[in-house]
Amino acid sequence: METRLGPFTTEHELPQPLKFAWPLILLPELFTGATHLALARGYFASLGWEVYTPDLRSASGADELSRISRASGFEKLRAALACALDALARDVIFVGHGIGGLLALDAARHPQARAAVALAPMLPGVRSPLVSGIANWRARRFGGALRVPRGRILIDLFADADPFQRQALERALVSDDARAAVEVVRGRCAPAGEAMAPRLIVSGDSDPFAPLEMTRAFAERIGATLRVVRGRGHWLVGGRALERMVAEVQRFLVRGLGRDLLLLYSEDRAGDAGEEESDDED
């Protein structure tokens, strides 16, 4: 269901019954939006999670626009997310993909954060193919819009998506502002080592945009837990990786947040979630 979260157009799922005390805030990768997170949003909702997917590009309202426009780059993403949290006025769990994953890890310091999960996060100081290339050199140097992926990069991005969905996912891609992505590539916005909430990183072991060894080093540097989805790449939010990704997130949240998290979630099912097989990285 489409609604508004403060100044932002937002997709909202409210399951029946609601089983968890705090909602999930889903944050998308570069060039993607709520459409690309629809399967993940629906899967989490089917398990009893309330889920919000705000479009942080869609701010409207004089006061909010003034607050957000005073910032630039990655700080603008922080300001936009803070506006959404002010409107929600509840504790939340962040789940982000790509640059949205890095924003989620960064937001773990926010007073409303109960946990933060990054799915294949964009890595500070690492040149992502989503940003590099001749087509985007002008945007990297002077600012402006990054061009949506094409060719090999596009194939790699949606490699784990279901084949029948790829055309629709490609059509839904949008240009994105270069400044935040360039700041990440240049290593200017790494999350602090300490956070107010537990942090999880879920990575595919064949991700060309966030290579596993670099992701492991990043997780160790910031003190985040790392879980690996074997045989999968970057597109953890749908297709063949979705079920395993959700199982890792579910297990981490139930174990890490305990009984405070649970509303109607039975102890038997909570125990089952903790017993599922997993590929763990310490």
N, C-alpha and C positions, 0 to 999 in steps of 0.2 A: 504494500500500500504506500502511495506517495503522500508525504506530509511535509512539514517544515520543522527544522531544528534551528531555532533562532533565525538567522538570515539565510539559511541554506535549504535548498530542495533536498529531501531525504527519503530514501526507501526504508520502510519500517515494517518489521515482522513481529507480531505479538502472538505467540503460540498459545494453544489451549490443550492441556493445562500448561501454565508457566511453571517451570521447575527450578529456576535459578534466581538468586536474589538480585544480581546485577546484570545489566544488559551488555552485549557486545557492541563495540563500535568498529565497523570494518572500514579500513582505509586502503585505497587502491594503489596499484603500481602506476608509473608514468604512462600516459596516453590512455589509460583505462578508467572506468567508472563503475557505477552501480550495476550496469548491464553485465559487465564482466565478472562481477561478484555475486550474481544472482544464484548460481548453483550453491556456492558456499553459504550464502545467506539462508537459502531454503533448507540446506542440510542441517545447519546449526539450529534453525527454528524447529525442525522436525524432532530434535532432541530435547526441546523445551527451553531454548534460549530466546530471549527477546533480543532483536538485532536491529541496529541502525546502520545505514550506509549513507552518510552525508556527502553531498557533492560540494567539496570545499572550493570549487571554482565558481559557484553560483551565488555568491554573496549579494544581498540586496538590502537596502535600508541605509539611510544617511549615517547614523551613528556607527553601525557595524562596518560599513565601507571605510569610514574615516579611520577607525581603529586598525583595520587590516591593511589599508593602503599606506599607512605610515611605515610599515615593515616591507622588507624585500627578501628575495631568495628563500632560504629554508626558514628564516624567521617569520616570513609571511605565512608559511604553512602552520607554524606554531601558533601564530595569532589567530588564524582562521579556526584551528581546532579548539583553541581556548574559548572563542565565541560560541562554538557549538556546545561545549561543556557548560558554559554559563547558562545557556538556554535549557539544557537538560537538567541541571542542578541535582545530579545523582552520581553516586560512585559508579564506575564503569570498568570494563575490561577491554583493552585495545587489542585488535587483531589486524595487522597490516601486511600488505604484500609489496615487495620491492621497496620503492622510496616510501610507500605507506608503512612498510615494516620498520624502516629506520625512524620514521615519525612516531610510531607506536613505542619503540624502545626509548626514544627521547621523552615521550609523554609519561613514562613510568615514574617520573619525578613529580608529576602533577598531584595535588592533594586528593583529587577525585579518582585516581588510578588505584585499582585493586590488583591488576596484573597487566602485563604487556606481552604480546606474542608477535614475533616478526616471521613472516613466511618468505624465505628467499630474499632477505633484505638487501637493499642497495648498500654497498660497502664503502665507507669513507676512505678516500685515498686510492681507490681502485677504479680504473677507467672502464666504465661499462660500455659494451657495444651499443646499448640503447642511446647513448649520448654521443659517442665518437663517430667518425666517418666524415667524408667530405661534405655530404649533404647538410651537416649540422655545424660546420666550422664557423660560419658567420654568426649563428645564434650563440655558440659557445664564446665567441670573442666579444660580440657587441650586445648580447642579450636578444630577446625576442622569442619566437616560437620554435621549438624543436619539431622537426618533421616526423610524422609517424613512421614506424619501422616498415621496411620493405625488404624483399629478397630473402637472403639467408637469415638475417636477423629476425624477420617476421616468422619464418619457419621455426627457428629455435624458440621464439617466444611461446608459440602455441603448440609445440611438439607434443605435449602430453594432453592437450585438449581432445575431446571427442571429435572425430573427423566431420561428423554432420553439423557441428557447431562452429567450425573454424571460419566459414564465410561470414556468419553473423558477427562473430567476435572481431574479425578484421574490419568490417564495415563500421563498427561502433567505436573504433579508435579515434582519438582526437589529439590535435596538437597540444603541446604542453610548454609552459614557460621554462626557459633554459636556466634561469638563475639559480633555483634551488638545486637542480641536478648538477650544475657546474660546481657549486659550493661543495656538494658531497664528493664529487670526483677529486676535487682539490683538497679534501680532508679537513674542511673548515667547520664541520658540524657533527663531529662524532659525539654520541651520547656519553655522559659522565660514567665513571666506573661504579658509582653508588646510585641506587635508586630507592624510592619509597616502596616500590612494589616488585614482586618477583617477575623475572623476564625469561622468556623462552624464545629460542630461534629454531625454526624447522627448515631444513635445507634438503634439496635433492642432491644426490651424489654426482649427478651429471649436468649440473647447472652451468651454462656458459656465461651467465651474467653475474653470478655470485658463486665462484668456484669454491668447492667444499673446503680445501685447505685454508684458503683465505677467510672463509666464514668461520671455521674453527678457531683461527687465531683471533678474529674479532670477538667471538663469543668469550674466549678466555680473557681478553683484555678488559671487557666490560663486566665480567662476572655473570654472564647469562648461561642458562642451561641450553645445550644443543641436542637436538634430535634429528636423525637422518632418515629420509625416505629413500630407500635403495631403489636404483634403477629408474629414477625420475629426474627431470630437469627443473626448469624455472616455474612452470605453470602448475603450482600446487593448489590453486583455488578452483579447479574443475577437472573433469576428465578422469584419467586413470589414477591420478595421485590424490584425488579429493578425499576418498574414504580413509586412507591411511593418514593424511594430514589431520583430518578432524579427530581421529582416534588419538593422535599424539597430543593435540591441543586439549581435548577433553580430559585425558589422563593427567596432564600437567596441572590443569586448573582444579580438578577434583582433589588431587593429592596435595597441591600447594595451598589451597584456600580452605579446605576442610569443611566442617559442618556449617560455618557461616555462609558458605556459598549456596547450600542446598535449601530448597523450599519443599517441593514434593518429591524430590529425587530419593528413591528408596535406598536403604543401606545395601540391599542385595545388588542392585544395579550399579551402585557406586563401587562396590567390590569387584563386580565383573569388569568395569572399565579399567580398574587397576591391574587386572590379570591378563589383558590382551597382550599379544606378542608385540615387541617393539625392537627397532634398531636404535640403540642408544649410543650416544657419544658423551663421555664424561667431560 
